[in-house]
């Protein structure tokens, strides 16, 4: 009789994380919060440290046929800073580990690090260490970010309350649409290397994919306005998926409104050109690295005139479900169809 084999795809990335977390025992009192949010939280006296890490693999998370190495270096830092931002913390340090195959030259590594250093300068973080090793399968980048906040400033996924307002920064769907354009032009090039990629008119959406920004500007502005979100998460796997995470962690439901969802005109027009539904791109696109947050109603007046914070719905009781009201007034159940890692 053979041992049971469960395919990872059967339970998915988050099911795997939950399964592994069941066997982890926290032993140190300084570990305030472990697995289950955008970053872990460690007690550090009168404040807390937050720690997060992300792994980017060539052929899985990026394609060097269209991702410039400086952009990739910047993005690798930004996606980690975004997780720190999602905790309502300020990034301070990063470590950088890379694995390289022998097809990479010293100049190529310098190009990658030019982007890493540019992001470190942009976000005010120090590169304090890491590791470098060989790889037999292309480029691997692992960055760990360390941030800090006062104990009362942190925002967890688990803090959303019934009647809180649901907000999202920026606009959504651009990174997915940009990826489709880049993949389309790659196929054209592979079919005919004499062809020049047609990227004119797609700079915004391709930029959203190749060099995203972590929304630390929003975090600093909310600090100045003394707004602490009741819950927060960054939009890396798609808006619907992130809403599900907040609802699960907080034990609540949510209702959002299709006509309130922010989408850039170039994202909308390009999605239509590619025969994609723009709202599906907004709900399930991922990699936009905007912030999804909930706020107490008393903070609405502080943020209502902010040009880059959009109010898209409200938190409900768990039994009311996770719903979207369409432009025609129809109520539909949200489905999380974001990026699947396995």
Secondary structure, 3 states (H helix, E strand, C coil): CCCCCCCHHHHHHHHHHHHHHCCCCCCCCCEEECCCCCCEEEEECCEEEEEEEEEEEECCCECCCCCCHHHHHHHHHHHHHHHHHHCCCEEEEEEEEEEECCCCCHHHHHHHHHHHHHHHHHHCCEEEEEEEEECCCCCEEEEEEEEEEECCCCCCHHHCCCCCEEEEECCCCHHHHHHHHHHHHHHHHHHCCCCCCCCCCCHHHHHHHHCCCCCHHHHHHHHHCCCCCCEEEECCCCHHHHHHHHHHHHCEEEEEEHHHCCCCHHHHHHHHHCCCCHHHHHHHCCCCCCEEEEECHHHHHHHCCCCCEEEEEEEEEHHHCEEEECCCCCEEECCCCCCCCC
